[in-house]
């Protein structure tokens, strides 16, 4: 699996945009753990992994 944070920024943006469009009809959640789990499950068939370390850090 390729870690999400190692992908080029334009690929990350494309994946986030595609995911957001596909998940629009899904039930929303406020749980960060649930959001990460859903995104990771969606990315897995594409050979990409995502976890807390992939979240951008505040400066």
C-alpha positions, 0 to 999 in steps of 0.5 A: 500500500502506498501511504497517502502522504507520499502521493504528489499533491495533485493526486491527493487533491484528485482523490479527495475530490473524487471521494467527496463526490462519491460520498455525498449521498452517504450519512455524515459523521463528526467522528474523525476515526469514522471519517478516516476509516471510511476514506481508508476503506475507499482508498484501499482498492486503489492501493493507497492507505490513509491514517492519522499520520497523513493528516496535515499538521497545524503550524 
